[in-house]
Amino acid sequence: MKQIKLNINGNEVIGFEGQTILNIALENGIEIPTLCHDDRVEIYGSCGICVVEVEGSPRLFRACASPASDGMVIKTNTERILKSRKITLELLLSDHDGDCRAPCALKCPAETDCQGYIKLIAGGEYSKALGLIKDKIPLPASVGRVCPHPCEEACRRELVEEPLAVCALKRFAADYDDNIIPDIIESGKKVAVIGGGPGGLSAAYFLRLYGREVSVYDAMPQMGGMLRYGIPEYRLPKKILQKEIDNIENTGVKFHNNIKIGRDITLGELRSNYDAVIIAAGAWSSMGLGCPGEELEEVIGGIDFLRDINFSNIDLTGKKIAVVGGGNTAMDACRTALRLGADSVYNIYRRTKNEMPAEKIEISEAEEEGVIFKNLTNPIEIISEENKIKAVRLQIMELGEPDSSGRRKPVEIPGKEEILEADTVIVAIGQKLNAEGFEEIERTKWGTIIADENNFATNLDGVFAIGDATNNGADIAVSAIGEAKKAAGIINLYLTDGKLPDVPENKEIILKSEKTPEDFSEKEKSPRVKTNRREPDERRGDFLEIDKIFTEEEAKREASRCLECGCGAFNRSECKLIDYANKYKARPDNFKGELNKNIKKYIQDAILHDPGKCILCGLCVRICGGRQSKLIKSKDGDGTLLGLTNRGFHTVVNPDFAALSGFACKTCGKCAEACPTGALYKL
């Protein structure tokens, strides 16, 4: 073959006569994007993103279909080329109907691959499922018991009948099998973590996996933070939590308990002795009511009450308890008071049950156990007699217009009040940071630590902060865990390079689709598998765990209900379309119009065909025709292969993939291997 010379982007390269511009560029390490090119098949030139400029020609050339000639001067990344690629990608995306990540995973603050581990559970691969969970959550058995599961709120199975029991499945995987402690390569540098709650423990775990020497300092006698001292035993048994804490300690993390910052050691001392410090102190101070009488001894903070039962035998036999607040902490306090013998427990909340931030199951279980709800009431005075609480004076409320949270604002009804007899008032209306020992750290007007939202840095060099102590304040445990993993990655880079890494705001394109019940009308209904819950009269008399774990059969049955919304190719980093969309900053919504929707199908349970993701690149048709013609034979024996049928917008790959099970298809997977978008995906 005759050798030829080209100039690409100012560099002279060698090729051969008969080669395309794309082939020569790739052989010389010059990237030109393409979605439809594959060396195994003939040139097709359908996608149009491989365009380049050739000196002397006013038009753009498709590099994959343009033969090279000696002396060509080519540019691959001019402003005109980049604009063309961006528009081409936007046109392809305009008819791309699918989700890069499943809605459940997008809603998880820890970015857990819910769809991935549920699929593994359905297939009986429990150890792999647990390993996938622990990539993001090192305390899966604990989180699987206490998480309010925002993932389930996003689950599309609800459009069929009921969302998946994602949290219970996480718990099943964690309880069913232990994960092996990973190998760790020591990399030097020391990190101090302040706070042994879910955020601090997770940060320590992930930093340890990077090979860092990590020590956790906590003010309490045992590690666990709010998981140990703020969650009752009936929701999270301490032995379950301790087992997971032991697993973290076994990686080499060092624990230091009964060490309070500002009392036993200063932040300055930690900064001197460690290469980095991460504050995950949590929010341990209960907010006050702001009404007369709250200074009385029998007025207790919700977190203080739940913490104190770990250290002393509290007997509330015969007492009348009033718990103020509508969140999960308030529900925990109500239900714990009943278990400690209270004669009656009232929950005071200024809105209705529908507006309560507590999980619905927590509210209904509390009511089943005997908690009396006093909704649309607000305490305005705690009445005492001889310095002992006698009653609570309540203002009767009604709902007005929605406030900034979207909930209807509670409004006083003038002149309407109620007196509620009570011996003890437990206040669970919110928590805040105890800032003692952190005076050097800049804080918000609400008293929380100011931490950069991208790199978690504070105003002090080498000091980072995550979780309830920062910015917007207290949140759910899995949010702190999600921040912990991200912060660990940032701190690892900081320790490696000696400076804060440049972490741009995440603007990654993630394709999402809108679905309605009609999209799943052909799905057979399969009700959610319920966990075996103890009866109210039985459970209110002790602190034994309420829910029993799924059996293996139940877990598989529940996991099999998953609709597999997310894209397998995206999860495997095999989708070229989304990679290029992000690289060229293509806007998926730039060209709006009707979607050419089609229903997902399976080829002999081996390959998923999702026509909504197809960009008609033709690779599957050409691969099948070129490599597999002897394997596919129609029922009539006419040798029909995969092809493109219909014209224009309604063109589709044919024959129907569902019918291929009746052909001689051996499901070799060549079509799926070639697909650049996940429209064909080998299971």
TORDO-770462 format. One record per residue (C-alpha): residue number from 1; x, y, z. Coordinates in steps of 0.2 Angstrom, whole numbers. Layout:
N
<pt NUM <X Y Z>>;
...
REM end
This chain:
683
<pt 1 <0 0 0>>;
<pt 2 <6 17 -4>>;
<pt 3 <11 28 11>>;
<pt 4 <4 45 12>>;
<pt 5 <7 60 24>>;
<pt 6 <-6 71 32>>;
<pt 7 <-6 86 43>>;
<pt 8 <-18 85 58>>;
<pt 9 <-20 99 70>>;
<pt 10 <-2 105 65>>;
<pt 11 <6 88 67>>;
<pt 12 <12 77 52>>;
<pt 13 <6 60 53>>;
<pt 14 <8 44 41>>;
<pt 15 <-5 34 34>>;
<pt 16 <-9 23 19>>;
<pt 17 <-19 26 3>>;
<pt 18 <-37 19 5>>;
<pt 19 <-38 23 24>>;
<pt 20 <-51 35 30>>;
<pt 21 <-46 51 40>>;
<pt 22 <-53 43 55>>;
<pt 23 <-42 27 54>>;
<pt 24 <-26 37 52>>;
<pt 25 <-31 49 66>>;
<pt 26 <-34 35 78>>;
<pt 27 <-19 25 73>>;
<pt 28 <-9 41 77>>;
<pt 29 <-17 44 94>>;
<pt 30 <-28 58 89>>;
<pt 31 <-46 57 95>>;
<pt 32 <-61 60 84>>;
<pt 33 <-77 56 91>>;
<pt 34 <-89 43 83>>;
<pt 35 <-104 33 88>>;
<pt 36 <-107 23 72>>;
<pt 37 <-90 17 68>>;
<pt 38 <-83 -1 71>>;
<pt 39 <-69 -9 62>>;
<pt 40 <-78 -25 61>>;
<pt 41 <-91 -18 49>>;
<pt 42 <-92 -8 33>>;
<pt 43 <-92 11 34>>;
<pt 44 <-109 18 37>>;
<pt 45 <-107 37 42>>;
<pt 46 <-123 39 51>>;
<pt 47 <-120 48 67>>;
<pt 48 <-111 64 60>>;
<pt 49 <-101 69 75>>;
<pt 50 <-84 64 68>>;
<pt 51 <-84 79 56>>;
<pt 52 <-68 88 53>>;
<pt 53 <-62 102 42>>;
<pt 54 <-51 100 27>>;
<pt 55 <-41 114 21>>;
<pt 56 <-47 121 4>>;
<pt 57 <-65 114 6>>;
<pt 58 <-79 124 13>>;
<pt 59 <-89 109 19>>;
<pt 60 <-86 98 34>>;
<pt 61 <-81 80 31>>;
<pt 62 <-86 64 40>>;
<pt 63 <-70 57 45>>;
<pt 64 <-76 39 46>>;
<pt 65 <-82 39 28>>;
<pt 66 <-69 51 20>>;
<pt 67 <-54 43 11>>;
<pt 68 <-38 52 16>>;
<pt 69 <-26 58 2>>;
<pt 70 <-8 64 2>>;
<pt 71 <-5 81 8>>;
<pt 72 <-22 84 17>>;
<pt 73 <-22 97 30>>;
<pt 74 <-35 93 43>>;
<pt 75 <-42 101 59>>;
<pt 76 <-52 91 71>>;
<pt 77 <-57 104 85>>;
<pt 78 <-61 121 78>>;
<pt 79 <-75 131 84>>;
<pt 80 <-86 127 69>>;
<pt 81 <-83 108 72>>;
<pt 82 <-87 109 90>>;
<pt 83 <-103 118 87>>;
<pt 84 <-108 105 73>>;
<pt 85 <-104 91 85>>;
<pt 86 <-114 99 99>>;
<pt 87 <-130 102 88>>;
<pt 88 <-128 84 81>>;
<pt 89 <-128 77 99>>;
<pt 90 <-143 88 104>>;
<pt 91 <-153 81 89>>;
<pt 92 <-149 64 94>>;
<pt 93 <-153 67 112>>;
<pt 94 <-170 75 107>>;
<pt 95 <-177 57 103>>;
<pt 96 <-167 48 117>>;
<pt 97 <-180 42 129>>;
<pt 98 <-172 34 144>>;
<pt 99 <-164 37 161>>;
<pt 100 <-145 37 164>>;
<pt 101 <-147 33 182>>;
<pt 102 <-163 26 190>>;
<pt 103 <-174 38 199>>;
<pt 104 <-171 29 216>>;
<pt 105 <-152 31 214>>;
<pt 106 <-153 49 210>>;
<pt 107 <-164 52 225>>;
<pt 108 <-151 44 237>>;
<pt 109 <-140 57 246>>;
<pt 110 <-126 44 246>>;
<pt 111 <-128 40 227>>;
<pt 112 <-131 22 231>>;
<pt 113 <-133 11 215>>;
<pt 114 <-150 4 222>>;
<pt 115 <-155 -4 205>>;
<pt 116 <-138 -13 204>>;
<pt 117 <-139 -21 221>>;
<pt 118 <-157 -25 220>>;
<pt 119 <-154 -34 204>>;
<pt 120 <-140 -44 212>>;
<pt 121 <-152 -49 226>>;
<pt 122 <-165 -55 214>>;
<pt 123 <-151 -66 207>>;
<pt 124 <-146 -73 224>>;
<pt 125 <-129 -64 223>>;
<pt 126 <-130 -57 241>>;
<pt 127 <-111 -54 244>>;
<pt 128 <-109 -44 228>>;
<pt 129 <-125 -34 233>>;
<pt 130 <-117 -30 249>>;
<pt 131 <-101 -25 241>>;
<pt 132 <-110 -13 230>>;
<pt 133 <-119 -5 244>>;
<pt 134 <-103 -3 254>>;
<pt 135 <-95 6 240>>;
<pt 136 <-106 20 246>>;
<pt 137 <-112 16 263>>;
<pt 138 <-101 7 276>>;
<pt 139 <-115 5 289>>;
<pt 140 <-128 -4 278>>;
<pt 141 <-137 -14 291>>;
<pt 142 <-139 2 302>>;
<pt 143 <-145 13 288>>;
<pt 144 <-156 -1 281>>;
<pt 145 <-166 1 298>>;
<pt 146 <-166 19 301>>;
<pt 147 <-166 28 284>>;
<pt 148 <-182 37 279>>;
<pt 149 <-178 30 261>>;
<pt 150 <-181 45 250>>;
<pt 151 <-176 32 236>>;
<pt 152 <-193 24 238>>;
<pt 153 <-202 40 235>>;
<pt 154 <-194 41 218>>;
<pt 155 <-197 22 214>>;
<pt 156 <-207 21 197>>;
<pt 157 <-215 4 203>>;
<pt 158 <-227 16 212>>;
<pt 159 <-234 19 194>>;
<pt 160 <-239 1 194>>;
<pt 161 <-245 -2 212>>;
<pt 162 <-232 1 226>>;
<pt 163 <-214 6 227>>;
<pt 164 <-200 -7 230>>;
<pt 165 <-195 -10 248>>;
<pt 166 <-177 -3 244>>;
<pt 167 <-172 0 262>>;
<pt 168 <-178 -17 268>>;
<pt 169 <-168 -25 254>>;
<pt 170 <-153 -16 259>>;
<pt 171 <-155 -22 276>>;
<pt 172 <-157 -40 270>>;
<pt 173 <-141 -40 260>>;
<pt 174 <-132 -32 275>>;
<pt 175 <-139 -45 288>>;
<pt 176 <-138 -60 276>>;
<pt 177 <-119 -60 272>>;
<pt 178 <-103 -51 279>>;
<pt 179 <-92 -42 267>>;
<pt 180 <-73 -46 268>>;
<pt 181 <-62 -31 273>>;
<pt 182 <-54 -24 258>>;
<pt 183 <-35 -24 256>>;
<pt 184 <-27 -8 260>>;
<pt 185 <-11 0 253>>;
<pt 186 <-3 12 266>>;
<pt 187 <-1 29 258>>;
<pt 188 <5 39 274>>;
<pt 189 <-2 55 281>>;
<pt 190 <-13 56 296>>;
<pt 191 <-31 62 298>>;
<pt 192 <-41 66 313>>;
<pt 193 <-60 64 313>>;
<pt 194 <-70 74 326>>;
<pt 195 <-86 64 329>>;
<pt 196 <-90 46 329>>;
<pt 197 <-107 46 321>>;
<pt 198 <-112 40 304>>;
<pt 199 <-103 54 295>>;
<pt 200 <-87 53 305>>;
<pt 201 <-86 34 304>>;
<pt 202 <-89 34 286>>;
<pt 203 <-76 47 283>>;
<pt 204 <-64 37 293>>;
<pt 205 <-68 21 283>>;
<pt 206 <-66 29 266>>;
<pt 207 <-50 38 271>>;
<pt 208 <-43 22 278>>;
<pt 209 <-47 13 261>>;
<pt 210 <-36 27 253>>;
<pt 211 <-22 20 265>>;
<pt 212 <-22 35 277>>;
<pt 213 <-19 34 295>>;
<pt 214 <-36 39 303>>;
<pt 215 <-40 42 321>>;
<pt 216 <-58 46 327>>;
<pt 217 <-61 57 343>>;
<pt 218 <-79 56 351>>;
<pt 219 <-86 64 367>>;
<pt 220 <-97 49 370>>;
<pt 221 <-91 32 379>>;
<pt 222 <-94 22 363>>;
<pt 223 <-94 26 344>>;
<pt 224 <-110 28 334>>;
<pt 225 <-116 45 337>>;
<pt 226 <-134 48 334>>;
<pt 227 <-136 30 328>>;
<pt 228 <-132 24 345>>;
<pt 229 <-138 38 356>>;
<pt 230 <-152 45 346>>;
<pt 231 <-161 30 339>>;
<pt 232 <-170 18 350>>;
<pt 233 <-166 0 352>>;
<pt 234 <-182 -6 344>>;
<pt 235 <-177 2 328>>;
<pt 236 <-159 -1 328>>;
<pt 237 <-152 -15 340>>;
<pt 238 <-135 -9 347>>;
<pt 239 <-127 -26 343>>;
<pt 240 <-131 -23 324>>;
<pt 241 <-123 -6 325>>;
<pt 242 <-108 -12 335>>;
<pt 243 <-104 -26 323>>;
<pt 244 <-103 -13 309>>;
<pt 245 <-92 -1 319>>;
<pt 246 <-81 -16 323>>;
<pt 247 <-79 -19 304>>;
<pt 248 <-73 -1 302>>;
<pt 249 <-61 -2 317>>;
<pt 250 <-54 -19 309>>;
<pt 251 <-48 -9 294>>;
<pt 252 <-36 0 305>>;
<pt 253 <-46 15 311>>;
<pt 254 <-41 21 329>>;
<pt 255 <-55 26 341>>;
<pt 256 <-53 38 355>>;
<pt 257 <-69 39 366>>;
<pt 258 <-73 51 380>>;
<pt 259 <-63 65 372>>;
<pt 260 <-72 81 370>>;
<pt 261 <-65 95 360>>;
<pt 262 <-62 111 370>>;
<pt 263 <-61 101 386>>;
<pt 264 <-49 86 384>>;
<pt 265 <-40 92 368>>;
<pt 266 <-41 107 357>>;
<pt 267 <-44 109 339>>;
<pt 268 <-27 117 338>>;
<pt 269 <-18 102 345>>;
<pt 270 <-26 91 332>>;
<pt 271 <-21 102 318>>;
<pt 272 <-3 101 325>>;
<pt 273 <-3 83 326>>;
<pt 274 <-12 78 310>>;
<pt 275 <-11 82 292>>;
<pt 276 <-29 85 290>>;
<pt 277 <-44 87 302>>;
<pt 278 <-62 83 297>>;
<pt 279 <-76 89 309>>;
<pt 280 <-92 78 309>>;
<pt 281 <-98 83 326>>;
<pt 282 <-116 82 323>>;
<pt 283 <-130 92 331>>;
<pt 284 <-132 87 349>>;
<pt 285 <-141 102 357>>;
<pt 286 <-160 103 357>>;
<pt 287 <-168 119 352>>;
<pt 288 <-179 127 365>>;
<pt 289 <-198 131 364>>;
<pt 290 <-196 150 368>>;
<pt 291 <-211 150 380>>;
<pt 292 <-213 153 399>>;
<pt 293 <-209 138 409>>;
<pt 294 <-196 129 398>>;
<pt 295 <-183 132 411>>;
<pt 296 <-191 119 422>>;
<pt 297 <-182 103 427>>;
<pt 298 <-195 92 419>>;
<pt 299 <-193 100 402>>;
<pt 300 <-181 89 392>>;
<pt 301 <-173 90 375>>;
<pt 302 <-178 75 363>>;
<pt 303 <-160 70 360>>;
<pt 304 <-156 72 378>>;
<pt 305 <-170 61 383>>;
<pt 306 <-165 47 370>>;
<pt 307 <-147 48 375>>;
<pt 308 <-150 47 394>>;
<pt 309 <-160 31 393>>;
<pt 310 <-143 23 387>>;
<pt 311 <-135 28 404>>;
<pt 312 <-149 26 417>>;
<pt 313 <-165 16 421>>;
<pt 314 <-179 29 418>>;
<pt 315 <-196 25 425>>;
<pt 316 <-210 34 418>>;
<pt 317 <-224 23 426>>;
<pt 318 <-240 33 428>>;
<pt 319 <-234 49 421>>;
<pt 320 <-242 60 408>>;
<pt 321 <-229 64 394>>;
<pt 322 <-231 78 382>>;
<pt 323 <-219 77 367>>;
<pt 324 <-218 93 356>>;
<pt 325 <-212 91 338>>;
<pt 326 <-217 82 322>>;
<pt 327 <-201 73 316>>;
<pt 328 <-194 56 318>>;
<pt 329 <-185 61 334>>;
<pt 330 <-202 66 341>>;
<pt 331 <-210 49 336>>;
<pt 332 <-195 40 344>>;
<pt 333 <-197 50 360>>;
<pt 334 <-216 46 361>>;
<pt 335 <-214 28 358>>;
<pt 336 <-199 26 370>>;
<pt 337 <-209 35 384>>;
<pt 338 <-223 22 381>>;
<pt 339 <-210 8 383>>;
<pt 340 <-204 16 399>>;
<pt 341 <-221 14 407>>;
<pt 342 <-229 31 404>>;
<pt 343 <-248 31 408>>;
<pt 344 <-251 43 393>>;
<pt 345 <-241 51 379>>;
<pt 346 <-247 66 369>>;
<pt 347 <-239 72 353>>;
<pt 348 <-241 91 351>>;
<pt 349 <-238 97 333>>;
<pt 350 <-244 114 326>>;
<pt 351 <-249 107 309>>;
<pt 352 <-259 92 304>>;
<pt 353 <-253 74 302>>;
<pt 354 <-251 76 284>>;
<pt 355 <-238 90 286>>;
<pt 356 <-228 80 299>>;
<pt 357 <-210 78 293>>;
<pt 358 <-209 61 302>>;
<pt 359 <-210 45 291>>;
<pt 360 <-228 40 289>>;
<pt 361 <-224 22 295>>;
<pt 362 <-217 30 311>>;
<pt 363 <-233 40 314>>;
<pt 364 <-245 26 311>>;
<pt 365 <-235 14 322>>;
<pt 366 <-234 27 336>>;
<pt 367 <-253 29 335>>;
<pt 368 <-255 10 335>>;
<pt 369 <-245 9 351>>;
<pt 370 <-256 22 359>>;
<pt 371 <-248 39 356>>;
<pt 372 <-262 52 357>>;
<pt 373 <-260 66 343>>;
<pt 374 <-264 84 347>>;
<pt 375 <-262 91 330>>;
<pt 376 <-265 110 326>>;
<pt 377 <-259 115 344>>;
<pt 378 <-244 124 349>>;
<pt 379 <-237 126 367>>;
<pt 380 <-237 144 373>>;
<pt 381 <-234 141 392>>;
<pt 382 <-228 127 403>>;
<pt 383 <-239 128 419>>;
<pt 384 <-230 123 435>>;
<pt 385 <-235 121 454>>;
<pt 386 <-221 121 467>>;
<pt 387 <-208 121 453>>;
<pt 388 <-216 105 445>>;
<pt 389 <-224 104 429>>;
<pt 390 <-243 103 430>>;
<pt 391 <-249 106 413>>;
<pt 392 <-246 114 396>>;
<pt 393 <-256 128 389>>;
<pt 394 <-259 125 371>>;
<pt 395 <-264 138 357>>;
<pt 396 <-276 131 345>>;
<pt 397 <-270 133 327>>;
<pt 398 <-277 132 309>>;
<pt 399 <-268 131 292>>;
<pt 400 <-266 146 282>>;
<pt 401 <-256 149 266>>;
<pt 402 <-241 138 261>>;
<pt 403 <-224 144 268>>;
<pt 404 <-207 143 261>>;
<pt 405 <-206 124 264>>;
<pt 406 <-222 122 253>>;
<pt 407 <-232 117 269>>;
<pt 408 <-247 127 274>>;
<pt 409 <-242 139 288>>;
<pt 410 <-250 136 305>>;
<pt 411 <-260 152 311>>;
<pt 412 <-266 155 328>>;
<pt 413 <-285 156 331>>;
<pt 414 <-287 170 343>>;
<pt 415 <-295 166 359>>;
<pt 416 <-295 147 357>>;
<pt 417 <-284 138 369>>;
<pt 418 <-283 121 378>>;
<pt 419 <-275 115 395>>;
<pt 420 <-266 98 394>>;
<pt 421 <-261 90 410>>;
<pt 422 <-243 84 409>>;
<pt 423 <-229 79 421>>;
<pt 424 <-215 80 409>>;
<pt 425 <-212 89 392>>;
<pt 426 <-200 82 379>>;
<pt 427 <-195 95 366>>;
<pt 428 <-190 88 349>>;
<pt 429 <-192 103 337>>;
<pt 430 <-174 103 331>>;
<pt 431 <-156 101 335>>;
<pt 432 <-141 112 333>>;
<pt 433 <-122 112 335>>;
<pt 434 <-114 114 352>>;
<pt 435 <-100 126 346>>;
<pt 436 <-89 124 361>>;
<pt 437 <-71 120 356>>;
<pt 438 <-74 127 338>>;
<pt 439 <-73 145 341>>;
<pt 440 <-60 147 328>>;
<pt 441 <-71 141 314>>;
<pt 442 <-82 153 304>>;
<pt 443 <-101 149 307>>;
<pt 444 <-117 154 299>>;
<pt 445 <-130 165 308>>;
<pt 446 <-138 149 313>>;
<pt 447 <-123 143 322>>;
<pt 448 <-118 130 310>>;
<pt 449 <-100 128 303>>;
<pt 450 <-97 136 286>>;
<pt 451 <-90 122 274>>;
<pt 452 <-88 124 256>>;
<pt 453 <-101 115 247>>;
<pt 454 <-89 108 234>>;
<pt 455 <-73 104 244>>;
<pt 456 <-80 104 262>>;
<pt 457 <-66 116 267>>;
<pt 458 <-68 128 282>>;
<pt 459 <-59 144 285>>;
<pt 460 <-44 135 293>>;
<pt 461 <-31 127 282>>;
<pt 462 <-32 108 282>>;
<pt 463 <-49 108 292>>;
<pt 464 <-64 101 283>>;
<pt 465 <-82 99 290>>;
<pt 466 <-97 88 285>>;
<pt 467 <-114 83 291>>;
<pt 468 <-127 90 304>>;
<pt 469 <-114 103 311>>;
<pt 470 <-112 112 294>>;
<pt 471 <-122 124 283>>;
<pt 472 <-140 120 283>>;
<pt 473 <-139 110 299>>;
<pt 474 <-147 93 304>>;
<pt 475 <-152 80 290>>;
<pt 476 <-154 62 289>>;
<pt 477 <-139 50 292>>;
<pt 478 <-137 44 274>>;
<pt 479 <-134 63 269>>;
<pt 480 <-119 64 281>>;
<pt 481 <-113 47 274>>;
<pt 482 <-114 54 256>>;
<pt 483 <-104 69 261>>;
<pt 484 <-92 59 270>>;
<pt 485 <-87 49 255>>;
<pt 486 <-85 64 244>>;
<pt 487 <-75 73 257>>;
<pt 488 <-64 58 259>>;
<pt 489 <-60 59 241>>;
<pt 490 <-56 78 242>>;
<pt 491 <-45 76 258>>;
<pt 492 <-35 61 250>>;
<pt 493 <-31 73 235>>;
<pt 494 <-27 87 247>>;
<pt 495 <-15 75 256>>;
<pt 496 <-7 69 240>>;
<pt 497 <-4 86 232>>;
<pt 498 <-3 97 247>>;
<pt 499 <-16 109 241>>;
<pt 500 <-35 109 239>>;
<pt 501 <-40 101 223>>;
<pt 502 <-50 112 210>>;
<pt 503 <-68 104 212>>;
<pt 504 <-79 113 199>>;
<pt 505 <-98 113 203>>;
<pt 506 <-105 97 196>>;
<pt 507 <-114 100 180>>;
<pt 508 <-114 83 173>>;
<pt 509 <-128 79 161>>;
<pt 510 <-139 65 167>>;
<pt 511 <-153 61 155>>;
<pt 512 <-170 58 164>>;
<pt 513 <-187 53 157>>;
<pt 514 <-204 57 163>>;
<pt 515 <-216 42 165>>;
<pt 516 <-234 39 168>>;
<pt 517 <-244 24 173>>;
<pt 518 <-248 21 154>>;
<pt 519 <-230 18 151>>;
<pt 520 <-231 2 162>>;
<pt 521 <-249 -3 158>>;
<pt 522 <-243 -20 152>>;
<pt 523 <-234 -24 168>>;
<pt 524 <-242 -37 178>>;
<pt 525 <-246 -31 196>>;
<pt 526 <-236 -38 210>>;
<pt 527 <-239 -31 227>>;
<pt 528 <-225 -26 238>>;
<pt 529 <-218 -39 250>>;
<pt 530 <-222 -33 268>>;
<pt 531 <-209 -36 282>>;
<pt 532 <-215 -46 297>>;
<pt 533 <-219 -33 310>>;
<pt 534 <-223 -37 328>>;
<pt 535 <-241 -33 334>>;
<pt 536 <-243 -16 344>>;
<pt 537 <-248 -23 360>>;
<pt 538 <-233 -35 360>>;
<pt 539 <-220 -22 354>>;
<pt 540 <-225 -8 366>>;
<pt 541 <-220 -18 381>>;
<pt 542 <-201 -20 376>>;
<pt 543 <-187 -13 366>>;
<pt 544 <-185 -28 355>>;
<pt 545 <-183 -25 336>>;
<pt 546 <-200 -22 328>>;
<pt 547 <-197 -28 310>>;
<pt 548 <-190 -45 305>>;
<pt 549 <-178 -47 291>>;
<pt 550 <-184 -53 274>>;
<pt 551 <-182 -72 271>>;
<pt 552 <-172 -76 256>>;
<pt 553 <-188 -81 246>>;
<pt 554 <-196 -64 251>>;
<pt 555 <-181 -54 246>>;
<pt 556 <-179 -62 229>>;
<pt 557 <-198 -59 226>>;
<pt 558 <-197 -41 231>>;
<pt 559 <-181 -38 221>>;
<pt 560 <-189 -45 206>>;
<pt 561 <-202 -31 205>>;
<pt 562 <-188 -19 200>>;
<pt 563 <-192 -11 183>>;
<pt 564 <-174 -8 180>>;
<pt 565 <-176 10 175>>;
<pt 566 <-158 15 175>>;
<pt 567 <-146 12 160>>;
<pt 568 <-135 -3 162>>;
<pt 569 <-123 4 149>>;
<pt 570 <-121 20 159>>;
<pt 571 <-118 11 175>>;
<pt 572 <-104 1 166>>;
<pt 573 <-97 17 159>>;
<pt 574 <-101 10 142>>;
<pt 575 <-112 24 135>>;
<pt 576 <-103 34 122>>;
<pt 577 <-118 46 119>>;
<pt 578 <-118 53 137>>;
<pt 579 <-99 54 137>>;
<pt 580 <-99 65 122>>;
<pt 581 <-114 75 128>>;
<pt 582 <-105 80 143>>;
<pt 583 <-89 83 134>>;
<pt 584 <-97 94 121>>;
<pt 585 <-109 102 134>>;
<pt 586 <-124 97 123>>;
<pt 587 <-141 102 130>>;
<pt 588 <-154 88 130>>;
<pt 589 <-169 99 129>>;
<pt 590 <-162 111 115>>;
<pt 591 <-173 102 102>>;
<pt 592 <-190 97 110>>;
<pt 593 <-203 87 101>>;
<pt 594 <-213 71 101>>;
<pt 595 <-203 55 107>>;
<pt 596 <-203 40 96>>;
<pt 597 <-207 29 112>>;
<pt 598 <-206 10 111>>;
<pt 599 <-208 -4 124>>;
<pt 600 <-192 -13 131>>;
<pt 601 <-190 -31 126>>;
<pt 602 <-179 -45 130>>;
<pt 603 <-170 -57 119>>;
<pt 604 <-171 -74 127>>;
<pt 605 <-168 -66 144>>;
<pt 606 <-150 -62 138>>;
<pt 607 <-151 -45 130>>;
<pt 608 <-162 -30 134>>;
<pt 609 <-168 -20 119>>;
<pt 610 <-173 -2 124>>;
<pt 611 <-179 6 107>>;
<pt 612 <-181 23 116>>;
<pt 613 <-162 24 117>>;
<pt 614 <-159 20 99>>;
<pt 615 <-150 33 88>>;
<pt 616 <-151 22 72>>;
<pt 617 <-133 21 70>>;
<pt 618 <-135 5 62>>;
<pt 619 <-121 -4 71>>;
<pt 620 <-132 -18 77>>;
<pt 621 <-139 -22 60>>;
<pt 622 <-122 -22 52>>;
<pt 623 <-114 -33 65>>;
<pt 624 <-128 -45 65>>;
<pt 625 <-128 -46 46>>;
<pt 626 <-109 -46 44>>;
<pt 627 <-105 -59 58>>;
<pt 628 <-121 -68 63>>;
<pt 629 <-130 -71 46>>;
<pt 630 <-129 -90 49>>;
<pt 631 <-136 -89 66>>;
<pt 632 <-152 -80 62>>;
<pt 633 <-165 -88 52>>;
<pt 634 <-184 -83 51>>;
<pt 635 <-198 -95 55>>;
<pt 636 <-201 -96 36>>;
<pt 637 <-183 -100 32>>;
<pt 638 <-181 -84 21>>;
<pt 639 <-165 -79 31>>;
<pt 640 <-171 -62 36>>;
<pt 641 <-158 -52 46>>;
<pt 642 <-160 -37 58>>;
<pt 643 <-164 -22 47>>;
<pt 644 <-171 -4 48>>;
<pt 645 <-189 -2 43>>;
<pt 646 <-201 12 41>>;
<pt 647 <-195 29 35>>;
<pt 648 <-190 45 43>>;
<pt 649 <-194 48 62>>;
<pt 650 <-203 31 64>>;
<pt 651 <-188 21 58>>;
<pt 652 <-184 6 69>>;
<pt 653 <-173 -9 70>>;
<pt 654 <-182 -24 63>>;
<pt 655 <-187 -39 65>>;
<pt 656 <-195 -37 82>>;
<pt 657 <-182 -42 95>>;
<pt 658 <-196 -51 105>>;
<pt 659 <-198 -62 90>>;
<pt 660 <-180 -67 89>>;
<pt 661 <-183 -80 102>>;
<pt 662 <-192 -89 88>>;
<pt 663 <-177 -87 77>>;
<pt 664 <-160 -96 78>>;
<pt 665 <-153 -81 87>>;
<pt 666 <-139 -88 99>>;
<pt 667 <-138 -72 109>>;
<pt 668 <-120 -70 105>>;
<pt 669 <-121 -52 111>>;
<pt 670 <-111 -44 97>>;
<pt 671 <-125 -32 94>>;
<pt 672 <-125 -26 112>>;
<pt 673 <-106 -25 112>>;
<pt 674 <-107 -13 97>>;
<pt 675 <-122 -2 104>>;
<pt 676 <-115 15 109>>;
<pt 677 <-131 20 119>>;
<pt 678 <-137 6 129>>;
<pt 679 <-152 3 117>>;
<pt 680 <-145 -15 117>>;
<pt 681 <-138 -21 133>>;
<pt 682 <-131 -38 137>>;
<pt 683 <-138 -44 154>>;
REM end
